[in-house]
Amino acid sequence: VHFSRARLDPRSALFAGTMMATSLGFMVLARAAIADALLNLWLCLAMFDIWRWIESPGRPALLRVYLWMALGVLTKGPVAILVPAGASLLWFGFARDLRTWTRCVFDPLGIAVLVSVAGPWYLAQFSREGMAFIDGFFVRHNLDRFSSPMEGHSGGFLYYVPVVALAVLPYTGLLPRTLHGFRGAWQDRLDRFLWCWFLFVFGFFSLSGTKLPHYALLGATPLVLLMARHRSGVRSRVAWSTGPTLLWCALLLVPSMIEPVQEQIQDPHFADLLSAGSRSFGTGFRVAAIVGLASSLALPAIFRREPWKGAIGTGLITAALLATIVVPSFGDLLQGPVRRAALRARDLGEPAVRYGLDTPSVSVYRRSITRARPPEPGELVLTQAARLDELRAQPGASFDVLFEERGIVLARRFR
């Protein structure tokens, strides 16, 4: 809001801030047990200071860029350097001033800031793990992740087109107008900078072998600013209401779709998780969907002259319903048993691991790192019911089941 208020206008800043706080993608990202929300903060701060440097070249802004990148490198790795460097390269390239870009990228004092902040942790990890750290972190989780799909997370080049449309819900109706104004907006320096930021992230991750939805959100901030800046060109109430209307109509159908989907799923683990669909998506869920649908249709009609104000109201109502009812309902369906098992393990206060359960959120619920490996005698293990049978088949292994719900098991290994 502070950045856009100084460069756009107060109303655009208000609208951009509301979009960031209430868009579906950012709401999910803020609640996910991943580091990408914090990474997005450092990337935004770095990109904003790059623009401040473009407006008024000076040492403080440039050194802050290196500081934000260093904190991003500590958070998620080299991508925190790649995005600011790549996006700014596009901007300076179109400005035909690559010499300035090169001078900034290889600034000795800036590099010293980056190394002094991020270097000690990387040095400590290398001293502790040796080449295994290089191979695991830099090669497997960076180079290999880009060159080929990892853990089955693949997709075509257009994978992120629907992802972006869903991420900016309930404001998706603004996208066509924003994209239509691309050529004219390219003549404006700030618009060009925002487009370079968005297009670099979109293009880079579209080329990546591994594709995950939250990668697109690293470039969604400039798109939100562009949408806020050009919102006045959208007068149609249909455009403003289409996104949230489709969202709530789809959510109204969810309770009736659980059973047919469950019958088609081959994985017994996910079938067990979906077995509580009628409980998770009860009357409260349906009422929330109806209220959301009504607001998405009514508010744009009430604010006919300035429909963006109605969109703010729709966004706030949508965000409130999503945060208090919809997301918790999905969370209970997909993560409820895992969460309750992890909380039980935390209350017991004993060493615990997870086996055959790819849910890093266990560590968040337990408030302690829960490594993925077979349990040793005396340890707790969070696993799937079918995987517990595998552990029991080991010679001499004995387990006591402490918690079991919808295929999720917490057990203690005796020997």
C-alpha positions in Angstrom: 0.0 0.0 0.0 2.8 2.4 0.9 4.6 1.8 -2.4 1.5 2.1 -4.6 0.1 5.1 -2.7 3.2 7.2 -3.5 3.2 6.2 -7.2 -0.5 5.6 -8.1 -3.1 7.3 -6.0 -4.8 6.6 -2.6 -7.7 4.7 -4.1 -5.6 2.5 -6.2 -3.4 1.8 -3.2 -6.4 0.9 -1.1 -7.7 -1.4 -3.8 -4.3 -3.1 -4.3 -4.0 -3.6 -0.6 -7.4 -5.1 -0.4 -6.7 -7.4 -3.3 -3.5 -8.6 -1.7 -5.3 -9.3 1.6 -8.4 -11.0 0.2 -7.3 -12.8 -3.1 -7.7 -16.5 -2.9 -4.0 -17.3 -3.8 -2.5 -15.0 -1.2 -4.9 -16.2 1.5 -3.9 -19.8 0.9 -0.2 -18.9 0.7 -0.3 -17.1 4.0 -1.8 -20.1 5.7 0.3 -22.8 4.1 3.2 -24.5 6.0 5.8 -23.4 3.4 8.4 -20.7 3.3 7.1 -19.1 0.1 5.0 -16.5 1.8 8.2 -15.2 3.6 10.1 -15.5 0.3 7.4 -13.4 -1.4 7.9 -10.7 1.2 11.7 -10.4 0.5 11.1 -10.5 -3.3 8.6 -7.7 -3.1 10.8 -5.5 -0.9 13.7 -6.1 -3.3 11.7 -5.3 -6.4 10.2 -2.2 -4.7 13.7 -0.9 -3.8 14.9 -1.7 -7.4 12.2 0.7 -8.6 13.2 3.3 -6.0 16.7 3.1 -7.3 15.5 3.5 -10.9 13.5 6.6 -9.8 16.4 8.0 -7.8 19.8 6.1 -8.0 21.4 6.0 -4.6 23.5 3.7 -2.5 20.9 3.1 0.3 18.2 1.6 -2.0 20.8 -0.6 -3.8 22.1 -2.0 -0.5 18.6 -2.7 0.7 18.0 -4.7 -2.5 21.0 -6.9 -1.6 19.8 -7.2 2.0 16.4 -8.4 1.0 17.9 -10.9 -1.5 20.2 -12.2 1.3 17.2 -12.8 3.6 15.4 -14.4 0.7 18.4 -16.7 0.0 18.3 -17.7 3.7 14.6 -18.4 3.3 14.4 -20.3 0.0 17.7 -20.3 -1.8 19.0 -18.9 -5.1 15.6 -18.0 -6.4 15.7 -14.9 -4.2 18.5 -13.6 -6.4 17.2 -15.0 -9.7 13.8 -13.2 -9.7 15.1 -9.6 -8.9 18.1 -10.1 -11.2 16.1 -11.5 -14.1 13.1 -9.1 -13.9 15.4 -6.1 -13.6 17.5 -7.5 -16.6 14.3 -7.4 -18.7 13.6 -3.8 -17.7 17.1 -2.5 -18.3 17.3 -4.5 -21.5 14.2 -2.9 -22.9 15.6 0.5 -21.7 18.8 -0.3 -23.5 20.9 0.3 -20.4 22.5 -3.0 -19.6 25.7 -1.3 -18.5 23.8 0.2 -15.5 22.3 -3.2 -14.7 25.7 -4.9 -14.8 27.2 -2.2 -12.5 24.4 -2.7 -10.0 24.5 -6.5 -10.1 28.3 -6.6 -9.5 28.4 -3.8 -6.9 31.2 -4.9 -4.4 29.5 -3.5 -1.3 26.2 -5.0 -2.2 27.8 -8.4 -2.7 29.5 -8.0 0.6 26.1 -7.4 2.3 24.6 -10.5 0.6 27.6 -12.7 1.6 27.8 -11.4 5.1 24.1 -12.0 5.8 23.5 -15.3 4.0 27.0 -16.7 3.9 27.5 -17.9 7.5 24.5 -20.2 7.4 25.5 -21.8 4.1 29.1 -22.2 5.4 27.8 -23.8 8.6 25.6 -26.2 6.6 28.5 -27.1 4.2 30.8 -27.7 7.2 28.2 -29.9 8.7 27.1 -31.9 5.7 29.8 -31.4 3.1 29.0 -32.2 -0.6 25.7 -33.8 0.5 24.5 -30.3 1.2 25.5 -29.0 -2.3 24.1 -32.1 -4.0 20.8 -32.0 -2.0 20.1 -28.3 -1.8 21.6 -26.7 -4.9 21.5 -29.6 -7.3 18.4 -31.6 -6.4 16.2 -28.9 -5.1 17.2 -26.2 -7.5 18.8 -27.4 -10.8 17.0 -30.8 -10.9 13.7 -29.2 -9.9 14.0 -26.9 -12.9 15.2 -29.4 -15.4 12.7 -32.2 -14.7 9.4 -32.8 -12.7 10.0 -33.6 -9.1 7.6 -35.8 -7.0 5.2 -35.9 -9.9 4.6 -32.1 -10.0 4.6 -31.5 -13.7 2.4 -29.6 -16.2 2.4 -28.0 -19.7 3.7 -24.6 -20.6 0.2 -23.0 -20.0 -0.1 -24.6 -16.5 0.0 -21.2 -14.8 -2.7 -19.5 -16.9 -5.6 -21.1 -14.9 -3.5 -20.9 -11.7 -3.2 -17.1 -12.0 -6.9 -16.7 -12.8 -7.8 -18.7 -9.7 -5.1 -16.9 -7.5 -6.6 -13.5 -8.0 -10.2 -14.6 -7.3 -12.6 -12.8 -6.7 -11.1 -10.2 -8.9 -10.5 -12.3 -12.0 -12.9 -10.2 -14.0 -10.2 -7.5 -14.1 -7.7 -9.7 -15.9 -9.0 -9.3 -19.5 -8.9 -5.5 -19.2 -5.4 -5.5 -17.7 -4.1 -7.8 -20.4 -5.8 -5.9 -23.1 -4.0 -2.7 -22.0 -0.6 -4.4 -22.2 0.6 -2.6 -25.3 -0.4 0.8 -24.1 0.9 0.2 -20.6 4.3 -0.7 -22.0 4.9 2.9 -22.8 4.7 3.8 -19.1 7.9 3.2 -17.1 6.3 1.8 -14.0 3.8 -0.3 -15.9 6.7 -1.7 -17.9 8.6 -2.5 -14.7 5.6 -4.4 -13.3 5.1 -6.3 -16.5 8.7 -7.3 -16.6 8.5 -8.6 -13.0 5.3 -10.6 -13.7 6.4 -11.9 -17.1 9.8 -13.1 -15.9 8.3 -15.1 -13.0 5.5 -16.4 -15.2 7.9 -17.4 -18.0 10.6 -18.8 -15.9 8.3 -21.1 -13.9 6.4 -22.1 -17.0 9.7 -23.4 -18.4 10.5 -25.2 -15.2 10.1 -29.0 -15.1 8.6 -28.9 -11.6 5.4 -26.9 -11.4 3.5 -26.0 -8.2 0.6 -23.5 -8.0 2.3 -21.3 -5.4 5.2 -20.5 -7.6 3.0 -18.2 -9.7 2.3 -16.1 -6.6 5.9 -14.9 -6.6 4.9 -12.8 -9.6 1.3 -12.0 -8.6 2.1 -8.8 -6.7 3.0 -6.7 -9.8 -0.1 -8.1 -11.5 -2.3 -7.0 -8.6 -0.7 -3.5 -8.9 -1.5 -3.4 -12.6 -5.1 -4.5 -12.0 -5.6 -1.9 -9.3 -4.1 0.8 -11.6 -6.4 0.0 -14.5 -9.5 -0.9 -12.6 -11.4 2.2 -13.7 -11.6 0.9 -17.2 -13.9 -1.9 -16.1 -17.4 -0.7 -15.9 -19.4 -3.9 -16.6 -21.0 -5.3 -13.5 -20.8 -8.7 -15.1 -17.0 -8.4 -15.3 -16.8 -7.5 -11.6 -19.2 -10.3 -10.4 -18.1 -13.2 -12.7 -15.2 -14.3 -10.7 -16.8 -14.5 -7.2 -20.0 -15.9 -8.7 -18.2 -18.8 -10.3 -16.2 -19.4 -7.1 -19.3 -19.6 -4.9 -21.3 -21.7 -7.5 -18.4 -24.2 -7.6 -18.2 -24.3 -3.8 -22.0 -25.0 -3.6 -21.4 -28.1 -5.7 -18.6 -29.4 -3.5 -20.7 -31.3 -1.0 -22.5 -33.2 -3.7 -19.3 -34.1 -5.5 -17.4 -35.7 -2.6 -19.0 -39.1 -2.9 -18.6 -39.5 -6.7 -15.0 -38.3 -6.5 -14.3 -40.7 -3.6 -15.5 -43.7 -5.7 -13.1 -42.8 -8.5 -10.0 -42.5 -6.3 -7.7 -45.5 -6.4 -5.5 -44.5 -3.5 -7.1 -45.9 -0.3 -5.4 -43.2 1.8 -7.1 -40.3 0.0 -10.4 -42.3 -0.1 -10.3 -42.6 3.7 -9.7 -38.8 4.0 -12.7 -38.0 1.8 -15.0 -40.3 3.8 -15.8 -37.4 6.2 -17.0 -35.1 3.4 -20.6 -34.9 4.7 -19.3 -33.8 8.1 -16.8 -31.3 6.8 -19.2 -29.7 4.3 -22.3 -29.4 6.4 -25.0 -26.8 6.8 -22.6 -24.0 7.8 -20.6 -24.5 4.6 -23.7 -24.3 2.4 -25.0 -21.2 4.1 -21.6 -19.5 3.7 -21.6 -20.3 0.0 -25.1 -18.9 -0.4 -24.2 -15.7 1.4 -21.0 -15.3 -0.7 -23.0 -15.9 -3.9 -25.6 -13.3 -2.9 -23.0 -10.7 -2.1 -21.1 -11.2 -5.3 -24.3 -10.5 -7.3 -25.7 -7.7 -5.2 -22.7 -5.4 -4.3 -21.6 -4.6 -7.9 -25.2 -3.7 -8.7 -25.4 -1.4 -5.6 -22.2 0.4 -6.4 -23.0 1.0 -10.1 -21.0 4.2 -10.6 -17.9 2.9 -8.9 -18.1 -0.9 -9.1 -14.6 -1.3 -7.6 -16.0 -0.2 -4.3 -18.5 -3.1 -4.5 -15.6 -5.4 -5.4 -13.9 -4.4 -2.2 -17.0 -5.3 -0.2 -17.3 -8.6 -2.1 -13.6 -9.3 -1.5 -13.9 -8.7 2.2 -17.0 -10.9 2.6 -15.4 -13.6 0.5 -12.2 -13.5 2.5 -14.1 -13.6 5.8 -16.2 -16.6 4.7 -13.2 -18.4 3.2 -11.0 -17.9 6.3 -13.7 -18.8 8.9 -15.7 -21.5 7.2 -14.6 -22.7 3.7 -10.8 -23.2 4.2 -11.3 -24.8 7.7 -13.8 -27.2 6.1 -11.3 -28.2 3.4 -8.6 -28.3 6.1 -10.6 -30.6 8.3 -11.3 -32.9 5.4 -7.7 -33.2 4.2 -5.6 -32.4 7.2 -7.9 -33.0 10.2 -6.6 -36.5 11.1 -3.0 -35.5 10.5 -3.4 -32.4 12.7 -5.1 -34.3 15.6 -2.5 -37.1 15.4 0.3 -34.5 15.5 -1.2 -32.7 18.4 -1.5 -35.9 20.3 2.1 -36.6 19.6 3.0 -33.2 20.9 1.1 -33.7 24.1 2.9 -37.0 24.7 6.2 -35.2 24.4 8.1 -38.2 23.1 10.5 -38.4 20.0 8.5 -38.8 16.9 9.0 -39.4 13.1 6.7 -39.8 10.1 6.8 -42.7 7.8 5.1 -42.9 4.4 3.4 -39.6 5.1 4.4 -36.7 2.9 3.0 -34.0 5.2 5.6 -31.4 6.4 2.8 -29.7 8.3 3.3 -32.3 11.0 6.3 -30.4 12.2 4.2 -27.2 12.5 1.5 -28.9 14.5 4.1 -30.6 16.8 6.2 -27.4 17.0 9.2 -29.7 16.4 11.0 -31.0 13.4 9.5 -34.4 12.5 11.8 -36.3 10.2 10.7 -38.8 7.5 12.2 -42.1 8.3 11.3 -45.5 9.9 10.9 -45.3 13.7 13.4 -46.6 16.2 12.3 -48.5 19.3 10.8 -46.1 21.8 9.8 -43.5 19.2 6.4 -42.4 18.0 5.5 -42.7 14.3 2.8 -40.9 12.3 1.9 -42.9 9.3 -0.8 -44.3 7.1 -2.7 -47.4 8.3 -1.4 -49.4 5.3 2.2 -48.3 6.0 2.0 -49.4 9.6 1.3 -52.9 8.4 4.6 -52.7 6.5 6.4 -51.6 9.7 4.8 -54.4 11.7 6.0 -56.9 9.1 9.6 -56.2 10.1 11.2 -59.0 12.2 10.7 -58.4 15.9 8.8 -55.0 15.4 6.0 -54.3 17.8 3.7 -51.2 17.8 1.0 -49.9 20.1 -1.6 -47.7 18.3 -2.4 -44.5 20.2 -4.5 -42.7 17.6 -6.3 -43.7 14.4 -8.7 -41.7 12.2 -9.5 -42.0 8.6 -6.4 -44.0 7.7 -4.0 -41.8 9.8 -2.2 -43.6 12.6 -0.1 -42.5 15.6 1.7 -45.5 17.1 4.6 -46.2 19.5 7.2 -48.7 18.6 8.2 -50.9 21.5 11.0 -53.0 19.8 
